[in-house]
Structure formats: structure tokens, C-alpha cells
Amino acid sequence: MEDIRAYTGTLVLDLSLPHAASLKDRRKSLRSLIDRLLQMDFAVAQIGPADLAQRAFVAVSAVTGNASRLDERLDEAERIVFQSEFDVRVRYRDTASWSDSSRS
């Protein structure tokens, strides 16, 4: 019987948008970035801060059945973010794996 594996990866990004004059400007720019990531089948959540117009924290996640494919997917998400109008202040990248062979 074949072993079932799942690989998950998450990017947590601290983004700066120096040209945003208001929360409305930030929401518009964030919506564009989030929509692009969602179109590429990533899970995306804005995780804060709610009250700063020029800053946003965003988490981006992917799940695959192959470790090397997961790295490719996270690289793809990073490319999308780095091509956006945001400046990336801080980037955290974490991966985890699960296998049914670890169950008894």
C-alpha cells in the first residue's frame, strides 16, 4: 500500500505600502494581491494590523503531495508578492510534512 504524504508551507509577510494614504488605499492594493494569490490556488489571510494604512501582515499557505513541488509553489507565491507594489519588510517561510506511516 502506498504511503500517503502531505506537505504544507506557509509564508508570513510583513508588507509596507508607503504610498497608501488611507486604509481604503491599502485595502484596494491588498485586495489585488490577495486576488492574484487566490487565483493561483493559495490560501491567503490578512492577519493584521487593522489600523495602519501603510503596513499589512499577510499569511499565504499551500499544500501539496510532494516536497519539491511545495518549494516551487512557495517560490511562486513569493514572486507574486515581490512583483506587487508592496515592499517586503520581513518574510518568514515554514514547511511541515505529514505521513500516514507515522500512524500506528
Phi and psi in degrees as GROMACS dihedral restraints (atoms count N, CA, C in turn):
[ dihedral_restraints ]
;  ai    aj    ak    al  type     phi  dphi    fc
    3     4     5     6     1   -75.1    20    10
    4     5     6     7     1   140.3    20    10
    6     7     8     9     1   -73.5    20    10
    7     8     9    10     1   132.8    20    10
    9    10    11    12     1   -92.8    20    10
   10    11    12    13     1   130.5    20    10
   12    13    14    15     1  -131.0    20    10
   13    14    15    16     1   147.5    20    10
   15    16    17    18     1  -136.4    20    10
   16    17    18    19     1   137.7    20    10
   18    19    20    21     1  -123.1    20    10
   19    20    21    22     1   128.5    20    10
   21    22    23    24     1  -119.2    20    10
   22    23    24    25     1   143.4    20    10
   24    25    26    27     1  -137.2    20    10
   25    26    27    28     1   143.0    20    10
   27    28    29    30     1  -134.5    20    10
   28    29    30    31     1   134.5    20    10
   30    31    32    33     1  -107.8    20    10
   31    32    33    34     1   132.3    20    10
   33    34    35    36     1  -116.7    20    10
   34    35    36    37     1   122.4    20    10
   36    37    38    39     1  -120.3    20    10
   37    38    39    40     1   135.4    20    10
   39    40    41    42     1  -104.9    20    10
   40    41    42    43     1   108.8    20    10
   42    43    44    45     1  -108.2    20    10
   43    44    45    46     1   142.6    20    10
   45    46    47    48     1  -116.2    20    10
   46    47    48    49     1   136.7    20    10
   48    49    50    51     1  -129.5    20    10
   49    50    51    52     1    82.1    20    10
   51    52    53    54     1   -62.0    20    10
   52    53    54    55     1   -21.8    20    10
   54    55    56    57     1   -88.9    20    10
   55    56    57    58     1    -4.7    20    10
   57    58    59    60     1   -74.5    20    10
   58    59    60    61     1   121.3    20    10
   60    61    62    63     1   -91.3    20    10
   61    62    63    64     1   -15.2    20    10
   63    64    65    66     1  -151.4    20    10
   64    65    66    67     1   168.3    20    10
   66    67    68    69     1   -62.8    20    10
   67    68    69    70     1   -32.2    20    10
   69    70    71    72     1   -62.3    20    10
   70    71    72    73     1   -43.0    20    10
   72    73    74    75     1   -60.5    20    10
   73    74    75    76     1   -44.4    20    10
   75    76    77    78     1   -63.9    20    10
   76    77    78    79     1   -45.4    20    10
   78    79    80    81     1   -58.6    20    10
   79    80    81    82     1   -42.0    20    10
   81    82    83    84     1   -62.3    20    10
   82    83    84    85     1   -46.4    20    10
   84    85    86    87     1   -66.8    20    10
   85    86    87    88     1   -42.4    20    10
   87    88    89    90     1   -63.2    20    10
   88    89    90    91     1   -41.9    20    10
   90    91    92    93     1   -58.8    20    10
   91    92    93    94     1   -41.3    20    10
   93    94    95    96     1   -62.2    20    10
   94    95    96    97     1   -46.4    20    10
   96    97    98    99     1   -64.8    20    10
   97    98    99   100     1   -46.4    20    10
   99   100   101   102     1   -62.4    20    10
  100   101   102   103     1   -42.6    20    10
  102   103   104   105     1   -60.2    20    10
  103   104   105   106     1   -41.9    20    10
  105   106   107   108     1   -62.4    20    10
  106   107   108   109     1   -42.0    20    10
  108   109   110   111     1   -68.4    20    10
  109   110   111   112     1   -40.2    20    10
  111   112   113   114     1   -64.2    20    10
  112   113   114   115     1   -37.8    20    10
  114   115   116   117     1   -62.1    20    10
  115   116   117   118     1   -25.2    20    10
  117   118   119   120     1   -95.6    20    10
  118   119   120   121     1    16.6    20    10
  120   121   122   123     1    66.0    20    10
  121   122   123   124     1    34.7    20    10
  123   124   125   126     1   -95.7    20    10
  124   125   126   127     1   151.8    20    10
  126   127   128   129     1   -89.8    20    10
  127   128   129   130     1   134.4    20    10
  129   130   131   132     1  -136.3    20    10
  130   131   132   133     1   138.3    20    10
  132   133   134   135     1  -141.1    20    10
  133   134   135   136     1   134.8    20    10
  135   136   137   138     1   -83.3    20    10
  136   137   138   139     1   123.5    20    10
  138   139   140   141     1  -113.2    20    10
  139   140   141   142     1    10.9    20    10
  141   142   143   144     1   140.8    20    10
  142   143   144   145     1  -174.2    20    10
  144   145   146   147     1   -73.5    20    10
  145   146   147   148     1   146.9    20    10
  147   148   149   150     1   -78.7    20    10
  148   149   150   151     1   -16.3    20    10
  150   151   152   153     1  -114.0    20    10
  151   152   153   154     1     7.0    20    10
  153   154   155   156     1  -111.3    20    10
  154   155   156   157     1   120.8    20    10
  156   157   158   159     1   -69.6    20    10
  157   158   159   160     1   -30.2    20    10
  159   160   161   162     1  -104.0    20    10
  160   161   162   163     1    16.3    20    10
  162   163   164   165     1  -146.3    20    10
  163   164   165   166     1   145.1    20    10
  165   166   167   168     1  -150.0    20    10
  166   167   168   169     1   141.9    20    10
  168   169   170   171     1  -108.6    20    10
  169   170   171   172     1   129.0    20    10
  171   172   173   174     1  -132.4    20    10
  172   173   174   175     1   137.7    20    10
  174   175   176   177     1  -111.3    20    10
  175   176   177   178     1   135.3    20    10
  177   178   179   180     1  -127.0    20    10
  178   179   180   181     1   129.4    20    10
  180   181   182   183     1  -129.3    20    10
  181   182   183   184     1   153.1    20    10
  183   184   185   186     1  -142.6    20    10
  184   185   186   187     1   151.7    20    10
  186   187   188   189     1  -131.6    20    10
  187   188   189   190     1   133.4    20    10
  189   190   191   192     1  -138.8    20    10
  190   191   192   193     1   173.4    20    10
  192   193   194   195     1  -101.0    20    10
  193   194   195   196     1     9.9    20    10
  195   196   197   198     1  -144.8    20    10
  196   197   198   199     1   129.0    20    10
  198   199   200   201     1   -62.7    20    10
  199   200   201   202     1   -42.7    20    10
  201   202   203   204     1   -69.2    20    10
  202   203   204   205     1   -33.6    20    10
  204   205   206   207     1   -66.3    20    10
  205   206   207   208     1   -36.0    20    10
  207   208   209   210     1   -61.6    20    10
  208   209   210   211     1   -44.8    20    10
  210   211   212   213     1   -59.0    20    10
  211   212   213   214     1   -41.4    20    10
  213   214   215   216     1   -61.9    20    10
  214   215   216   217     1   -42.5    20    10
  216   217   218   219     1   -64.7    20    10
  217   218   219   220     1   -43.5    20    10
  219   220   221   222     1   -67.0    20    10
  220   221   222   223     1   -37.1    20    10
  222   223   224   225     1   -60.5    20    10
  223   224   225   226     1   -40.7    20    10
  225   226   227   228     1   -62.6    20    10
  226   227   228   229     1   -44.1    20    10
  228   229   230   231     1   -62.3    20    10
  229   230   231   232     1   -42.4    20    10
  231   232   233   234     1   -61.8    20    10
  232   233   234   235     1   -41.4    20    10
  234   235   236   237     1   -59.6    20    10
  235   236   237   238     1   -43.8    20    10
  237   238   239   240     1   -60.6    20    10
  238   239   240   241     1   -44.7    20    10
  240   241   242   243     1   -66.2    20    10
  241   242   243   244     1   -45.3    20    10
  243   244   245   246     1   -68.4    20    10
  244   245   246   247     1   -21.1    20    10
  246   247   248   249     1   -86.0    20    10
  247   248   249   250     1    -5.1    20    10
  249   250   251   252     1   -81.7    20    10
  250   251   252   253     1   179.2    20    10
  252   253   254   255     1   -79.8    20    10
  253   254   255   256     1    -3.6    20    10
  255   256   257   258     1   -82.5    20    10
  256   257   258   259     1   148.0    20    10
  258   259   260   261     1   -94.2    20    10
  259   260   261   262     1   129.8    20    10
  261   262   263   264     1   -87.0    20    10
  262   263   264   265     1   111.9    20    10
  264   265   266   267     1   -81.9    20    10
  265   266   267   268     1   -46.6    20    10
  267   268   269   270     1  -141.0    20    10
  268   269   270   271     1   142.2    20    10
  270   271   272   273     1  -135.2    20    10
  271   272   273   274     1   126.3    20    10
  273   274   275   276     1  -114.2    20    10
  274   275   276   277     1   138.8    20    10
  276   277   278   279     1  -132.4    20    10
  277   278   279   280     1   127.1    20    10
  279   280   281   282     1  -138.2    20    10
  280   281   282   283     1   143.9    20    10
  282   283   284   285     1  -130.8    20    10
  283   284   285   286     1   155.8    20    10
  285   286   287   288     1  -146.9    20    10
  286   287   288   289     1   159.5    20    10
  288   289   290   291     1  -133.9    20    10
  289   290   291   292     1   157.1    20    10
  291   292   293   294     1  -138.2    20    10
  292   293   294   295     1   143.3    20    10
  294   295   296   297     1  -141.0    20    10
  295   296   297   298     1   140.9    20    10
  297   298   299   300     1   -72.1    20    10
  298   299   300   301     1   -12.4    20    10
  300   301   302   303     1   -70.3    20    10
  301   302   303   304     1   -15.3    20    10
  303   304   305   306     1   -81.9    20    10
  304   305   306   307     1    -9.5    20    10
  306   307   308   309     1   -86.4    20    10
  307   308   309   310     1   150.0    20    10
